[in-house]
Amino acid sequence: MAVRRVGLAGYGLRLAIVVVAYFVAARLSLQLAQVHGQVTPVWPPTGIALVAILLWGRRMWPAIAAAAFAVNAPLGPNLIGAAIIAAGNTLAPLTAAYLMKEAGFRPELDRLRDAAALVLLGALAGMAISATVGSLVLVVAGAVPAASFAPTWAVWWTGDAMGVLLVAPFLLSFRPRTGRAALSWEQRAELAAWLAAIAVAAFVVFQSTFRLEYLVFPLIMVAALRFRLPGAAPAALIASGVAVWAAVNGSGPFAEETLLQKMVTLQVFNVFVALASFVLVAYVETREREQKARLSSEAKSEFLRVASHELRSPLSVLSGYLSLLASGDLGEPPARWREPLEILSAKTQELNDIMDDLLEVSRFEGDVMLRAREVVDLGTVVEAAVERARPRAAFAEGKVTVECTSDRLAVMADAGQLGHVMDILVNNAISYTREPARVAVCAVRNDGRAVVRVTDNGVGVPGEFRGAMFEPFRRGRQAGVESVAGTGLGLYIGRELARSHGGDLVLEESAPGAGSTFALSLPLAVTETLRRA
């Protein structure tokens, strides 16, 4: 009960915060009203409502609805109209938040897709709901003439959209950001001075009759590049705030414009402010992450390459001496040594195989070019792989067969690498089964491509693992096969080799306990395609 009371108290506190913030911001914004005393060129409550839903969930809607009704009730046109307007003001941020989350939005605003979602879905699309509902209510109630619907809608939509573009990034900039240190006091002082310079510059350009408003953009961009979102968001808010003030007072570039023209000019300006601020931040941080990921990948590839080569020498020595001991070249070993020597030899071979896999991965991630290719009969490669796997399958009372194959499947490839892919698929099929393995391999021609399907009667692939099974070092953990040896690199290597040949490797179908079918597809060689044409 105590936990529940704390939860309810926290929920109530959040509701109260949203109500107060929404109401106060609305009352201040109404001082700029342009139509019927309740349609303003900037409406910060939409940004507050959207951030509340994004961070605290849809449960915040009662606070938004209550605050919106409290704001609109004294303004009319009547209580029913105020309630409908409040419903529109609530539905708009709810819809915007839903669309943004469906698009994969993250509140960190550190990706281009986050910035695009905020601009396109949060501001431009989502706020059309409140503008449409509110404008229709005013027209139906007779508060504004029908001929004024378009300019009323434009002002309403502009105000709500600007509230999202300006206030939402500003509020989100206060969230702690993982992986990035907070600004030092020196940086904060520098940011404050820079924001003051932006305010002065914006005031000057919006007092001029010349179209100089875009001169503030370099200052905003410097704030974004220097301080990232904590600098970009307040810089955008200041520049846009000065622009709104100029539009309301009809100064500078807004002096000779009609109400509709002012709203269009203002919205275009603020869209470009968004592009120069948090959109630029998202772009820069995306590039930085990509560069760090590339450097990390290069370092990992170099480590894998060096480790593989450095471990190869002692493994070769170990393998050689084990072979000499087992063969009796160093003297006939005692009978009790036979089994331990066989186990050690097998494990040494496993380590060699792991080194081969690691070296193969380092080649992929280092963009090393593949070996020379030639026209290869894929059917021959398949038959050879099946022959290599038959002794292992027979040892476990299993069976590997070629069920079907076309006359000739000529592909331009490296036969050794394709054989490696087939070994991976067939050996996996044998390994991941709880009963005598039954593996069927079928190679056919399909729509100008050669397709090899490997079907087994194994444990299958769980649905939650299918998206990750081709990632490096990822292994299945189904009951009964936990002890299967391996590194989790096989399918990753197989897919990369297939793609490097212009093909692909996919899981075609699978069911828990009923086996799986993997499909390797490759383009037919040009000579084969022409011969069949």
BELLIN-V126230 format. One record per pair of residues at least 6 apart in sequence whose ideal C-beta (glycine too) atoms are under 6 Angstrom apart, sorted by the first residue. I is the first residue (numbers start at 1). J is the second residue. D is the distance in Angstrom with one decimal. If there is no record, write none. Layout:
i: [I	I]
j: [J	J]
d: [D	D]
This chain:
i: [14	15	18	18	18	19	19	19	21	22	22	22	23	23	25	25	25	26	26	29	29	29	32	32	32	33	34	35	35	36	36	36	37	38	39	39	40	41	41	41	42	42	42	43	43	43	44	44	46	46	46	47	47	47	47	49	49	50	50	50	50	50	50	51	51	52	53	53	53	54	54	61	64	65	65	68	68	69	72	72	72	73	77	77	81	81	84	85	85	88	88	88	89	91	92	92	92	92	95	95	96	96	99	100	100	100	103	105	105	106	107	108	109	109	109	109	110	111	111	112	112	112	114	115	115	115	119	122	123	123	123	124	127	127	127	128	130	131	131	131	134	135	135	135	135	138	139	139	144	151	151	154	154	155	158	158	162	165	165	166	166	169	169	170	170	173	173	173	191	191	194	195	195	198	198	198	199	201	201	202	202	202	203	205	205	205	206	206	206	207	207	208	211	213	216	217	220	220	220	220	221	221	223	223	223	224	224	224	224	228	229	232	232	232	236	236	239	240	240	243	246	246	247	247	247	254	297	301	301	301	304	304	304	305	308	308	308	311	312	315	315	318	319	322	322	324	325	325	326	354	357	357	360	364	370	371	373	373	373	375	375	375	376	376	376	377	378	378	378	379	379	379	381	381	381	382	382	382	385	385	385	385	386	386	386	389	389	390	393	393	393	393	397	398	398	398	399	400	401	402	403	403	404	405	406	406	409	409	410	410	411	411	411	412	413	417	421	421	424	424	425	425	429	429	429	430	431	432	432	432	433	434	438	439	440	441	442	443	444	448	449	449	450	450	451	451	452	453	453	454	455	456	456	457	458	459	459	460	460	460	460	460	460	461	461	465	468	469	470	470	470	472	472	473	474	475	494	495	498	498	498	501	502	503	503	504	505	506	507	508	508	509	510]
j: [56	63	52	60	63	63	66	67	48	45	48	67	67	70	44	45	48	45	71	40	43	44	40	41	248	40	155	152	155	138	143	144	75	75	155	156	159	159	244	247	159	162	244	159	160	163	163	167	160	163	164	163	164	167	168	64	93	93	96	97	122	164	168	168	171	60	60	93	97	97	107	90	90	86	90	86	89	86	82	85	86	82	141	143	137	141	137	134	137	130	133	134	130	129	126	127	129	130	126	129	122	126	121	117	121	122	117	114	117	114	172	177	172	229	278	282	285	282	286	282	283	286	282	278	279	282	274	164	161	164	165	161	157	160	161	157	160	153	156	157	156	149	152	153	156	144	146	149	152	259	260	260	263	263	263	267	270	270	274	237	240	233	278	233	237	229	230	233	227	231	223	234	238	219	235	238	238	216	219	216	239	242	242	212	213	215	242	246	252	251	252	252	253	253	239	276	235	239	276	277	276	280	231	232	235	232	277	280	281	281	281	277	278	281	273	277	273	270	273	269	252	254	254	262	266	262	365	362	365	366	358	361	362	362	355	358	359	355	355	351	352	348	348	344	345	330	333	341	341	487	487	489	493	496	500	414	412	413	414	410	412	525	411	413	415	408	409	411	450	405	409	443	415	418	419	441	443	452	419	422	423	426	400	402	441	400	426	400	399	400	430	437	436	430	436	437	438	439	440	441	440	442	442	443	444	445	443	450	525	528	450	522	525	525	501	497	494	497	490	494	454	518	439	454	456	437	484	458	459	481	458	480	457	456	455	454	453	452	451	524	521	523	522	524	519	521	520	517	519	518	517	515	516	515	515	478	481	510	511	512	513	514	516	510	516	476	474	491	491	492	495	489	492	488	488	488	505	505	504	505	520	522	523	521	522	521	520	519	518	517	519	517	516]
d: [5.5	4.2	4.8	5.5	3.9	4.7	5.9	4.6	5.1	4.6	5.4	3.7	4.9	6.0	4.2	5.1	5.9	4.9	4.3	5.0	5.6	5.7	4.7	6.0	5.0	4.9	5.4	5.1	5.6	5.9	5.2	5.9	5.7	4.3	4.9	5.0	4.8	5.3	5.4	5.7	5.3	4.6	4.8	4.0	5.0	4.3	4.8	4.7	4.5	3.7	5.4	4.4	5.1	2.7	4.2	4.7	4.0	4.4	5.7	6.0	6.0	5.7	5.4	5.3	4.6	4.5	5.5	5.6	4.1	5.4	5.8	5.6	4.9	5.6	4.4	3.8	4.0	3.9	4.0	4.9	5.6	4.6	3.7	4.4	4.7	5.0	5.2	4.9	5.4	4.5	2.9	5.6	5.0	5.5	5.5	5.5	4.3	3.8	5.2	5.8	4.5	2.7	4.2	4.6	5.1	5.5	4.5	5.4	4.4	5.3	5.3	6.0	5.8	5.8	5.5	6.0	4.4	5.6	5.5	5.0	5.6	5.5	5.9	5.7	4.2	4.1	5.6	5.0	4.1	4.1	5.0	6.0	5.8	3.7	4.6	6.0	5.3	5.2	4.0	3.6	5.3	5.7	4.7	4.3	5.7	4.7	5.4	5.3	5.4	5.4	4.5	5.5	4.7	5.2	4.4	4.8	5.4	5.5	5.0	5.0	5.0	4.3	4.5	4.3	5.0	4.6	5.0	4.1	5.3	5.4	5.5	5.7	6.0	4.8	5.3	5.4	5.1	5.2	5.9	5.0	4.8	3.9	5.7	4.3	5.2	5.4	5.5	3.8	4.1	5.9	5.5	5.8	5.4	5.8	5.1	4.8	4.7	6.0	4.8	5.4	5.2	6.0	4.0	5.9	4.1	3.7	5.2	4.7	5.0	5.2	5.2	3.9	5.1	4.9	4.9	3.9	5.6	5.1	5.4	5.5	4.8	5.7	4.7	4.8	5.2	5.1	5.2	4.5	4.2	4.3	4.8	5.9	3.9	4.2	4.8	4.7	4.2	5.8	5.7	5.6	5.9	5.8	4.8	5.5	5.0	5.0	5.7	5.8	4.7	5.5	5.6	4.4	5.2	4.7	5.4	4.8	5.1	5.4	5.4	5.3	6.0	5.0	5.7	5.0	4.8	5.9	4.0	5.2	5.0	4.7	5.2	5.4	5.9	4.9	5.4	5.8	5.0	6.0	5.7	3.5	5.6	5.7	5.3	5.5	5.8	5.0	4.5	5.5	5.9	4.7	5.4	5.6	4.4	6.0	4.8	3.3	5.7	4.4	5.8	5.1	4.5	4.7	4.4	4.5	5.6	4.9	5.9	4.2	4.3	3.8	5.5	4.7	5.5	4.7	5.1	5.1	4.6	5.2	4.4	4.5	4.4	5.4	4.4	5.7	3.7	4.6	4.9	4.4	5.5	5.2	3.9	4.4	4.6	5.0	4.7	5.4	4.8	4.7	5.6	5.9	5.1	5.7	4.9	5.7	5.9	4.8	4.5	5.6	5.1	5.0	4.5	4.9	6.0	4.5	5.3	4.6	5.7	4.8	5.2	4.4	5.7	5.8	5.6	4.3	5.6	5.9	5.0	5.9	5.1	5.8	5.0	5.6	4.4	4.4	5.1	4.1	5.2	4.3	5.5	4.2	5.7	5.7	4.9	5.0	3.8	5.5	5.2	5.5	5.8	4.5	4.4	5.0	3.8]
